[in-house]
């Protein structure tokens, strides 16, 4: 095995309102907001970072098909999907109408964050 060329520093999500999206993910993942600027907010979670960058022209992807394909999504592990689902919906997420995990018997559900980015809650 060779040494990596780089280490993952930050996952960055474009959005219209960085602080709003950072607060959503802070409610979901915990962590601490360490940078809070009008156009950039950073959330540190368990040593990793998720940042939210203002993009005034941001339009959410039209997953699973359509003119604006998804380019990235987060898979998040939970222990009790039903308990977490009610909490994530209360934070502002919506459950996607299309659920390929349920159709295939796979342990994940698809949601949209308040900006419209898809993410999955998975239980292993």
FIVOFI-784581 format. One record per residue: residue in three letters; x, y, z of N, C-alpha, C, CB in turn. Coordinates in steps of 0.05 Angstrom, whole numbers, padded with zeros to 5 digits, always signed. Glycine has a CB too. Layout:
REM residues N
AlaXYZXYZXYZXYZ/...
//
This chain:
REM residues 124
Unk+00017-00023+00000+00000+00000+00000+00018+00025+00000-00019+00000+00024/Unk+00012+00043-00018+00028+00068-00019+00016+00089-00002+00030+00077-00048/Unk+00032+00108+00006+00023+00131+00022+00005+00148+00005+00047+00147+00033/Unk-00016+00159+00017-00034+00177+00002-00020+00202-00006-00059+00183+00019/Unk-00029+00213-00028-00019+00239-00038-00031+00262-00023-00025+00242-00068/Unk-00055+00258-00011-00069+00280+00002-00087+00268+00024-00085+00297-00018/Unk-00096+00285+00042-00116+00278+00062-00140+00295+00058-00104+00282+00091/Unk-00164+00284+00063-00188+00299+00061-00189+00321+00082-00213+00280+00064/Unk-00193+00345+00074-00193+00368+00093-00222+00376+00099-00178+00391+00082/Unk-00238+00382+00078-00264+00393+00082-00283+00384+00060-00263+00423+00083/Unk-00307+00378+00066-00328+00374+00047-00343+00400+00046-00347+00349+00054/Unk-00347+00412+00022-00359+00438+00019-00385+00435+00003-00340+00458+00005/Unk-00407+00446+00014-00432+00446+00000-00440+00474-00008-00455+00433+00018/Unk-00447+00478-00033-00457+00504-00042-00486+00507-00033-00454+00507-00073/Unk-00494+00532-00027-00521+00538-00019-00526+00568-00020-00526+00527+00010/Unk-00550+00576-00016-00557+00604-00016-00552+00617+00012-00586+00608-00024/Unk-00558+00601+00033-00555+00611+00060-00537+00594+00077-00583+00613+00074/Unk-00510+00599+00077-00491+00582+00091-00497+00578+00120-00464+00594+00088/Unk-00504+00598+00135-00509+00595+00164-00533+00577+00169-00514+00623+00177/Unk-00554+00580+00153-00578+00563+00157-00571+00534+00152-00601+00571+00137/Unk-00556+00528+00131-00549+00500+00125-00529+00489+00146-00537+00498+00097/Unk-00511+00506+00155-00492+00498+00176-00507+00490+00202-00471+00520+00182/Unk-00527+00506+00209-00542+00500+00233-00558+00474+00230-00561+00523+00239/Unk-00568+00469+00206-00582+00443+00201-00563+00420+00206-00593+00442+00172/Unk-00539+00421+00193-00520+00399+00196-00509+00398+00225-00498+00402+00176/Unk-00506+00420+00238-00498+00419+00266-00519+00405+00283-00493+00448+00277/Unk-00544+00410+00278-00565+00395+00292-00565+00365+00286-00592+00406+00285/Unk-00557+00358+00262-00556+00330+00254-00531+00316+00263-00558+00328+00224/Unk-00508+00329+00260-00482+00316+00265-00468+00325+00291-00464+00322+00242/Unk-00478+00346+00303-00464+00358+00326-00442+00375+00316-00453+00335+00345/Unk-00421+00379+00332-00398+00394+00324-00400+00423+00332-00395+00392+00295/Unk-00380+00438+00322-00378+00466+00329-00373+00483+00304-00355+00471+00350/Unk-00388+00505+00302-00383+00524+00280-00359+00540+00288-00409+00542+00275/Unk-00338+00539+00271-00313+00552+00277-00308+00576+00260-00290+00533+00275/Unk-00320+00577+00237-00318+00601+00219-00347+00608+00212-00301+00595+00193/Unk-00353+00634+00215-00380+00643+00210-00379+00670+00196-00397+00645+00237/Unk-00377+00668+00169-00376+00692+00153-00401+00692+00135-00350+00693+00135/Unk-00407+00715+00123-00431+00717+00107-00432+00697+00085-00434+00745+00096/Unk-00409+00691+00073-00408+00673+00049-00395+00646+00054-00394+00687+00027/Unk-00387+00641+00079-00373+00615+00085-00377+00609+00115-00343+00617+00078/Unk-00386+00585+00121-00389+00576+00148-00377+00548+00150-00419+00575+00158/Unk-00360+00543+00170-00347+00517+00174-00357+00504+00199-00316+00521+00175/Unk-00364+00479+00197-00373+00462+00219-00352+00440+00223-00401+00450+00215/Unk-00340+00439+00247-00320+00418+00254-00335+00396+00269-00296+00429+00271/Unk-00333+00372+00258-00347+00349+00269-00327+00326+00272-00371+00340+00251/Unk-00322+00317+00296-00305+00294+00302-00278+00296+00286-00319+00268+00295/Unk-00266+00320+00286-00241+00323+00272-00242+00328+00243-00224+00299+00277/Unk-00266+00325+00231-00270+00331+00202-00284+00357+00200-00286+00308+00188/Unk-00285+00367+00175-00298+00393+00171-00318+00391+00148-00278+00415+00165/Unk-00341+00404+00152-00361+00408+00131-00365+00438+00129-00388+00392+00137/Unk-00362+00449+00105-00365+00477+00102-00388+00483+00082-00339+00490+00091/Unk-00399+00507+00085-00422+00515+00070-00415+00542+00056-00447+00518+00088/Unk-00415+00542+00030-00406+00565+00014-00429+00578+00000-00384+00556-00006/Unk-00431+00604+00003-00453+00618-00011-00450+00617-00041-00454+00647-00001/Unk-00471+00610-00054-00473+00611-00083-00501+00622-00089-00469+00582-00096/Unk-00502+00648-00096-00527+00662-00100-00544+00648-00122-00522+00691-00107/Unk-00531+00635-00141-00546+00623-00163-00550+00593-00158-00531+00626-00188/Unk-00546+00583-00134-00549+00554-00128-00577+00545-00134-00542+00548-00099/Unk-00579+00523-00148-00605+00510-00154-00601+00480-00146-00614+00512-00184/Unk-00618+00469-00129-00614+00442-00119-00615+00422-00142-00634+00435-00098/Unk-00601+00399-00138-00602+00378-00159-00630+00366-00161-00581+00356-00152/Unk-00635+00355-00185-00660+00342-00190-00657+00312-00189-00672+00351-00217/Unk-00648+00302-00166-00643+00273-00162-00670+00259-00162-00628+00268-00136/Unk-00672+00235-00174-00651+00219-00185-00645+00224-00215-00657+00190-00181/Unk-00661+00240-00227-00657+00246-00256-00664+00275-00261-00674+00227-00274/Unk-00659+00284-00284-00667+00312-00291-00643+00328-00301-00678+00325-00267/Unk-00648+00353-00305-00628+00371-00317-00604+00378-00299-00640+00395-00326/Unk-00607+00375-00272-00586+00382-00254-00579+00357-00237-00593+00406-00235/Unk-00561+00341-00247-00555+00316-00232-00540+00321-00206-00538+00297-00249/Unk-00545+00303-00187-00530+00304-00162-00501+00298-00168-00541+00282-00142/Unk-00483+00313-00155-00455+00309-00159-00441+00298-00134-00441+00335-00167/Unk-00454+00299-00111-00443+00290-00086-00466+00287-00067-00421+00309-00075/Unk-00464+00267-00049-00483+00265-00027-00469+00252-00003-00509+00248-00035/Unk-00481+00256+00020-00469+00245+00045-00485+00221+00053-00469+00267+00067/Unk-00472+00200+00061-00484+00176+00074-00477+00178+00103-00474+00149+00061/Unk-00497+00179+00120-00493+00183+00149-00505+00158+00163-00507+00209+00160/Unk-00490+00147+00182-00498+00123+00196-00514+00131+00222-00474+00105+00203/Unk-00536+00117+00226-00552+00121+00250-00558+00093+00262-00579+00136+00243/Unk-00566+00093+00287-00572+00068+00300-00602+00062+00300-00562+00067+00329/Unk-00619+00083+00302-00648+00079+00303-00660+00098+00282-00660+00085+00332/Unk-00665+00087+00258-00674+00104+00236-00700+00118+00242-00677+00087+00212/Unk-00719+00105+00255-00745+00117+00260-00743+00140+00280-00765+00097+00271/Unk-00727+00138+00300-00723+00159+00320-00708+00183+00307-00708+00149+00344/Unk-00688+00177+00291-00672+00198+00279-00688+00211+00257-00646+00186+00267/Unk-00704+00196+00242-00720+00208+00221-00738+00230+00232-00737+00187+00207/Unk-00752+00226+00253-00769+00247+00264-00753+00271+00272-00785+00236+00288/Unk-00729+00267+00282-00713+00290+00291-00701+00305+00267-00690+00280+00308/Unk-00693+00291+00246-00681+00304+00223-00703+00319+00207-00668+00283+00204/Unk-00727+00309+00207-00749+00323+00195-00756+00349+00211-00774+00306+00193/Unk-00754+00347+00237-00759+00371+00254-00737+00392+00250-00759+00363+00284/Unk-00713+00384+00242-00691+00403+00236-00695+00417+00210-00665+00388+00236/Unk-00712+00406+00192-00717+00419+00167-00712+00402+00142-00701+00443+00165/Unk-00705+00377+00146-00701+00359+00123-00729+00350+00113-00684+00334+00131/Unk-00729+00340+00089-00753+00327+00078-00745+00299+00069-00766+00343+00055/Unk-00763+00280+00072-00759+00253+00062-00765+00253+00032-00776+00232+00077/Unk-00746+00243+00017-00750+00243-00012-00772+00223-00020-00723+00235-00027/Unk-00787+00230-00040-00809+00213-00049-00799+00187-00061-00826+00227-00069/Unk-00774+00186-00071-00763+00162-00083-00744+00150-00063-00748+00169-00110/Unk-00748+00124-00057-00733+00110-00036-00722+00084-00048-00751+00104-00011/Unk-00700+00085-00062-00689+00061-00074-00680+00040-00054-00666+00067-00092/Unk-00672+00048-00030-00664+00029-00009-00688+00012-00001-00653+00044+00015/Unk-00711+00024+00003-00734+00008+00011-00743-00011-00012-00758+00027+00018/Unk-00741-00001-00036-00749-00017-00059-00731-00042-00062-00748-00001-00085/Unk-00705-00039-00055-00685-00060-00058-00680-00076-00032-00659-00049-00069/Unk-00692-00067-00011-00687-00079+00015-00660-00072+00027-00688-00109+00012/Unk-00649-00049+00018-00623-00040+00029-00629-00021+00053-00606-00025+00007/Unk-00611-00021+00073-00616-00005+00097-00608+00024+00095-00601-00018+00120/Unk-00622+00040+00078-00618+00069+00077-00643+00083+00067-00594+00075+00058/Unk-00646+00108+00075-00668+00125+00066-00656+00151+00056-00688+00130+00089/Unk-00668+00162+00036-00659+00187+00023-00675+00211+00033-00660+00184-00008/Unk-00661+00232+00039-00673+00257+00048-00661+00280+00033-00669+00261+00079/Unk-00673+00304+00035-00662+00328+00024-00658+00347+00047-00681+00341+00003/Unk-00634+00360+00048-00629+00380+00068-00645+00406+00061-00598+00386+00071/Unk-00645+00426+00078-00660+00450+00072-00653+00464+00046-00657+00469+00095/Unk-00629+00460+00036-00621+00472+00010-00628+00454-00013-00591+00478+00010/Unk-00636+00429-00008-00643+00411-00029-00622+00390-00037-00650+00426-00053/Unk-00600+00389-00022-00579+00369-00027-00589+00342-00016-00552+00376-00013/Unk-00588+00321-00033-00595+00294-00022-00574+00284-00002-00598+00274-00045/Unk-00583+00270+00018-00566+00255+00036-00581+00230+00045-00557+00273+00061/Unk-00566+00211+00054-00578+00185+00063-00572+00180+00092-00567+00162+00046/Unk-00593+00170+00105-00589+00159+00132-00588+00129+00129-00612+00168+00152/Unk-00566+00117+00139-00561+00088+00135-00559+00075+00162-00535+00084+00119/Unk-00568+00050+00163-00565+00034+00187-00553+00008+00179-00591+00031+00203/Unk-00531+00000+00191-00516-00024+00183-00523-00048+00200-00486-00019+00184/
//
